[in-house]
Amino acid sequence: MSLPHPLPYPLKCRPIFKEKPWGGRRMEELFAKPLPPAQLIGESWEVADIKEGASLIANGALKDRTLTEAVRLWGKDLIGTAWNRTDRFPLLVKILDAHDDLSVQVHPDHESCRKYFPAHSGKDETWVILESDADGAILWGFQKGTTLEEFLHRLEGGSTLSILRRIPVKRGDCVRIAPGTVHALLKGVMLLEIQEPSDSTFRIYDYGRVVNGRRRSLHIEEARRVMNFDWRENPYLIPEVMDTPLGRREFIVECPAYRIERWEFSGTLELHELQETTRVIFCVHGHVDVEDDENSFTLMPGETGIIPAGAQFVRLVSRDGAKLVVSGAGGVNLLP
């Protein structure tokens, strides 16, 4: 069946739900997600175009097609010029719900993959905390002064957790998990994860957890090649606030892979000159209507849309102080 050939228009994606041993049902409570019954859902893949899963489009001429097909059809008119590839959507966006502690893990960078792991891709990601219990926390990096030798010693003795750095998190906090940063999401925290389009993860420690009668495999040799022991005093990203005529704009992070901002506004926000990058919009609070001259849809809390780089003109309309997390590829300004 041939693919239709519409001009680029704003896309709304259907989530892909992933059952995980550490997952829960909180997305159902917080965002009214239609979770599969009787499953522990740890991840909702909001925007995905990787071999492990591709989002289905929920609106317009490409309804029920995959994001992979949209990339194939539109190329740079979807992706933009800021990313050096045209064969894959440049961002993977997920919601994670930790009902139990996740494994301790680390992601490789692109250079490590080129040298040692050609079957893998580099993975840089940022976490935006959506909800957290009063004692919610994450593991982020090592305690100050930890060395590879001490890590291997602790690993052998079963005391790996004692040299990891535990930091509290609350709703609204933002933390970047750069490649090489050993980390873990702990129970009681739900977050938005914005990352490079890669599912490459090296698992270091998993609490002896048994899944389907077997302990999950660890990847110690791979991890020791990419782990970073550098110390940083403040692990949190401190947003730069920029007031606009419509409301509040926060610049969260910029790295070679992506740029992330938060927008809070009421009224009509007009986007144009979008060619450099696609924009992924996640609605945190309120609702926002996404419109061009022929298409429109509404994002409710917990829903995600894509504005293609080739869209000529898009309006975002909020009547109730919508709060959005907006991301794009590379270091491109998201609000021209």
C-alpha positions as CSV (number, residue, x, y, z in Angstrom):
1,M,0.0,0.0,0.0
2,S,1.6,3.3,-1.1
3,L,2.2,6.1,1.4
4,P,0.2,9.3,0.8
5,H,2.3,12.5,0.1
6,P,0.9,15.3,2.2
7,L,2.9,18.4,3.0
8,P,4.5,18.3,6.6
9,Y,1.9,19.0,9.3
10,P,1.9,18.8,13.1
11,L,1.8,15.2,14.3
12,K,0.2,13.6,17.4
13,C,1.7,10.3,18.4
14,R,0.2,7.3,20.2
15,P,2.3,6.1,23.2
16,I,3.9,2.7,23.2
17,F,3.6,1.1,26.7
18,K,6.5,-1.1,28.0
19,E,5.9,-3.5,30.8
20,K,8.8,-3.5,33.3
21,P,9.5,-5.4,36.5
22,W,9.9,-2.0,38.3
23,G,6.9,-0.4,36.7
24,G,3.5,0.6,38.1
25,R,0.2,2.2,37.2
26,R,0.9,5.9,38.1
27,M,0.6,7.1,34.5
28,E,-3.0,6.0,34.6
29,E,-3.6,8.1,37.7
30,L,-1.6,11.2,36.8
31,F,-2.3,11.4,33.0
32,A,-5.2,9.1,32.4
33,K,-3.1,7.0,30.1
34,P,-5.0,3.9,28.8
35,L,-2.6,1.4,30.2
36,P,-3.0,-2.3,29.3
37,P,-4.8,-4.1,32.2
38,A,-3.0,-6.1,34.8
39,Q,0.5,-5.0,33.7
40,L,3.3,-3.1,35.5
41,I,4.0,-0.3,33.0
42,G,7.4,1.3,33.5
43,E,7.8,3.3,30.2
44,S,5.5,5.1,27.8
45,W,7.4,5.8,24.6
46,E,5.9,9.1,23.5
47,V,8.0,9.7,20.4
48,A,10.1,6.8,19.1
49,D,11.8,5.8,15.9
50,I,14.3,3.1,16.7
51,K,14.5,-0.6,15.9
52,E,13.0,-1.5,19.3
53,G,9.8,0.5,18.6
54,A,8.3,3.2,16.4
55,S,5.4,5.5,17.3
56,L,2.1,5.4,15.5
57,I,0.7,8.7,14.2
58,A,-2.8,9.5,15.5
59,N,-3.9,12.3,13.2
60,G,-4.2,13.5,9.7
61,A,-3.2,12.0,6.4
62,L,-0.5,9.8,8.0
63,K,-2.8,8.4,10.7
64,D,-1.9,4.8,11.7
65,R,1.4,5.1,9.9
66,T,4.7,4.9,11.9
67,L,7.0,7.8,12.7
68,T,9.6,5.8,10.7
69,E,7.4,6.0,7.6
70,A,7.0,9.8,8.2
71,V,10.8,10.2,8.4
72,R,11.2,8.2,5.2
73,L,8.5,10.4,3.5
74,W,9.5,13.9,4.7
75,G,13.3,13.5,5.6
76,K,14.7,16.9,6.5
77,D,11.2,18.5,6.2
78,L,10.4,16.6,9.3
79,I,13.9,16.4,11.0
80,G,15.4,19.8,10.1
81,T,19.0,20.6,9.2
82,A,20.5,20.7,12.7
83,W,20.9,16.9,12.8
84,N,23.4,15.2,10.4
85,R,21.2,12.2,9.7
86,T,18.0,11.9,7.7
87,D,17.2,8.2,8.3
88,R,15.9,8.4,11.8
89,F,14.0,10.9,14.0
90,P,16.6,12.7,16.2
91,L,14.9,12.3,19.6
92,L,13.5,9.5,21.7
93,V,11.0,10.8,24.3
94,K,9.6,8.7,27.2
95,I,7.7,8.8,30.4
96,L,9.2,6.6,33.1
97,D,7.3,5.5,36.2
98,A,9.4,3.9,38.9
99,H,7.3,1.8,41.3
100,D,10.5,0.1,42.3
101,D,14.2,0.9,41.9
102,L,15.7,0.6,38.4
103,S,19.0,-1.1,37.8
104,V,22.2,0.9,38.0
105,Q,23.4,1.5,34.5
106,V,25.5,3.7,32.2
107,H,25.2,4.7,28.5
108,P,28.1,4.9,26.0
109,D,29.0,8.0,23.9
110,H,29.4,8.0,20.2
111,E,33.2,7.7,20.2
112,S,33.1,4.6,22.5
113,C,30.6,3.0,20.2
114,R,32.8,3.7,17.2
115,K,35.8,2.1,19.0
116,Y,34.3,-0.7,21.0
117,F,30.6,-1.2,20.4
118,P,29.7,-0.8,16.7
119,A,26.3,-2.4,17.3
120,H,25.4,0.3,19.7
121,S,24.7,4.1,19.5
122,G,25.6,6.9,21.9
123,K,23.0,8.0,24.3
124,D,22.8,11.4,26.0
125,E,19.6,12.1,28.0
126,T,18.0,14.6,30.3
127,W,15.4,13.9,33.0
128,V,12.6,16.3,33.8
129,I,10.9,15.2,37.1
130,L,7.1,15.1,36.7
131,E,6.1,13.7,40.1
132,S,8.0,12.5,43.1
133,D,7.3,11.0,46.5
134,A,8.5,13.1,49.5
135,D,11.6,10.9,49.7
136,G,12.1,10.5,46.0
137,A,15.6,10.4,44.7
138,I,17.9,9.2,41.9
139,L,21.4,7.8,41.8
140,W,23.7,10.1,39.8
141,G,27.5,9.5,39.5
142,F,29.9,8.3,42.2
143,Q,30.8,9.7,45.6
144,K,33.7,12.2,45.4
145,G,37.1,10.5,45.0
146,T,35.8,7.1,43.8
147,T,38.1,5.3,41.4
148,L,37.7,2.4,39.0
149,E,39.7,0.2,41.3
150,E,37.4,1.0,44.2
151,F,34.3,0.4,42.1
152,L,35.6,-3.0,41.0
153,H,36.4,-3.9,44.6
154,R,33.0,-2.8,45.9
155,L,31.3,-4.7,43.0
156,E,33.1,-7.9,44.0
157,G,32.1,-7.4,47.6
158,G,28.4,-6.6,46.8
159,S,28.5,-3.0,48.2
160,T,28.3,-1.1,44.9
161,L,25.5,1.2,46.1
162,S,27.6,2.6,49.0
163,I,29.8,4.5,46.5
164,L,27.0,5.9,44.4
165,R,25.7,9.4,44.9
166,R,22.1,9.6,46.0
167,I,20.4,13.0,45.3
168,P,16.8,14.0,46.2
169,V,14.5,15.1,43.5
170,K,11.1,16.9,43.4
171,R,8.6,17.9,40.8
172,G,10.2,20.3,38.2
173,D,13.8,19.3,38.9
174,C,16.0,18.6,35.8
175,V,19.1,16.5,35.6
176,R,21.3,15.6,32.6
177,I,22.5,12.1,32.3
178,A,25.5,12.6,30.0
179,P,27.2,9.5,28.5
180,G,29.4,7.8,31.0
181,T,27.3,9.0,34.0
182,V,26.4,6.0,36.2
183,H,22.8,6.4,37.3
184,A,19.6,4.9,38.4
185,L,16.0,6.0,38.8
186,L,14.7,5.1,42.2
187,K,11.1,4.2,43.3
188,G,8.5,6.8,43.8
189,V,9.7,9.0,40.9
190,M,8.0,9.7,37.5
191,L,9.9,11.6,34.9
192,L,10.1,12.7,31.3
193,E,13.2,11.4,29.6
194,I,14.4,13.2,26.4
195,Q,17.4,11.5,24.7
196,E,19.2,10.6,21.6
197,P,17.5,7.9,19.6
198,S,19.3,4.9,21.2
199,D,18.4,2.1,23.5
200,S,22.0,1.3,24.4
201,T,22.3,0.6,28.1
202,F,25.0,-1.2,30.1
203,R,23.6,-2.6,33.3
204,I,26.0,-2.6,36.3
205,Y,23.8,-3.7,39.3
206,D,20.3,-5.0,39.6
207,Y,19.7,-5.8,43.3
208,G,19.8,-9.6,42.5
209,R,16.4,-9.1,40.8
210,V,14.9,-12.2,39.2
211,V,12.7,-11.9,36.0
212,N,11.0,-14.9,34.5
213,G,13.0,-17.2,36.8
214,R,16.4,-15.7,35.8
215,R,18.6,-12.9,37.0
216,R,19.0,-10.2,34.4
217,S,22.4,-10.0,32.7
218,L,25.0,-7.4,33.6
219,H,27.4,-5.7,31.4
220,I,30.4,-4.9,33.6
221,E,33.2,-5.1,30.9
222,E,31.3,-2.8,28.6
223,A,30.5,-0.4,31.5
224,R,34.0,-0.1,32.7
225,R,35.1,1.2,29.3
226,V,32.7,4.2,29.4
227,M,32.1,5.1,33.1
228,N,33.0,8.6,34.2
229,F,34.4,9.2,37.7
230,D,34.5,13.0,37.5
231,W,32.9,15.0,40.3
232,R,30.4,17.9,39.9
233,E,29.3,19.8,42.9
234,N,25.7,20.5,41.6
235,P,24.0,17.7,39.7
236,Y,20.9,19.8,38.9
237,L,20.3,21.8,35.8
238,I,19.5,25.4,36.7
239,P,17.0,26.8,34.2
240,E,17.6,30.2,32.8
241,V,14.3,32.2,33.0
242,M,13.3,34.4,30.1
243,D,10.0,36.3,30.5
244,T,8.0,36.8,27.3
245,P,4.9,38.9,26.5
246,L,2.8,35.7,26.7
247,G,4.4,34.1,29.8
248,R,7.4,32.3,31.1
249,R,10.1,30.6,29.1
250,E,12.9,28.5,30.7
251,F,16.0,27.4,28.9
252,I,17.0,24.0,30.6
253,V,19.9,22.5,28.7
254,E,21.7,22.5,25.4
255,C,24.2,19.9,24.2
256,P,25.2,18.5,20.8
257,A,22.3,16.1,20.8
258,Y,19.4,18.3,21.8
259,R,18.0,21.5,23.4
260,I,15.3,21.5,26.0
261,E,13.1,24.4,27.2
262,R,9.9,24.8,29.3
263,W,7.2,27.2,28.2
264,E,4.3,28.4,30.3
265,F,1.8,30.7,28.6
266,S,-1.8,31.7,27.9
267,G,-2.9,33.1,24.5
268,T,-1.6,32.3,21.1
269,L,2.0,31.6,20.3
270,E,3.0,31.6,16.7
271,L,5.9,29.5,15.4
272,H,7.5,30.1,12.0
273,E,11.0,29.8,10.4
274,L,11.2,26.3,11.8
275,Q,13.6,24.7,9.2
276,E,16.6,24.0,11.5
277,T,14.9,21.5,13.7
278,T,11.8,19.5,14.5
279,R,10.1,20.3,17.9
280,V,8.7,17.8,20.3
281,I,6.1,19.3,22.6
282,F,5.0,17.5,25.8
283,C,2.1,18.9,27.8
284,V,2.7,18.9,31.6
285,H,-0.3,21.0,32.7
286,G,-3.4,22.6,31.2
287,H,-4.0,22.0,27.5
288,V,-2.8,23.4,24.2
289,D,-4.3,23.4,20.8
290,V,-1.7,22.8,18.0
291,E,-2.9,24.3,14.7
292,D,-1.8,25.0,11.2
293,D,-4.1,26.3,8.4
294,E,-5.5,22.8,7.7
295,N,-4.9,20.6,10.8
296,S,-5.4,20.9,14.5
297,F,-5.3,18.7,17.6
298,T,-5.3,19.3,21.4
299,L,-2.6,18.1,23.8
300,M,-3.8,17.3,27.2
301,P,-1.5,16.6,30.2
302,G,0.8,13.7,29.4
303,E,0.3,13.9,25.7
304,T,3.0,14.7,23.1
305,G,3.1,16.3,19.6
306,I,5.7,16.9,16.9
307,I,6.0,20.1,14.9
308,P,8.0,19.2,11.7
309,A,10.8,21.5,10.6
310,G,9.1,21.9,7.2
311,A,5.8,23.2,8.6
312,Q,5.3,26.7,7.3
313,F,3.4,28.1,10.2
314,V,2.0,26.7,13.5
315,R,0.0,28.2,16.3
316,L,-0.1,27.0,19.9
317,V,-3.2,28.2,21.7
318,S,-3.6,28.0,25.4
319,R,-6.5,29.3,27.5
320,D,-5.5,27.9,30.8
321,G,-1.8,28.6,31.3
322,A,-0.4,25.5,29.6
323,K,2.9,24.2,30.8
324,L,5.0,22.5,28.1
325,V,8.4,20.9,27.8
326,V,9.7,21.5,24.3
327,S,12.8,19.8,22.8
328,G,14.6,19.9,19.5
329,A,17.7,18.5,17.9
330,G,21.1,20.2,18.3
331,G,21.6,23.6,19.9
332,V,18.9,25.4,17.8
333,N,16.7,28.1,19.3
334,L,13.3,26.6,19.7
335,L,11.3,29.9,19.7
336,P,12.5,32.1,16.8
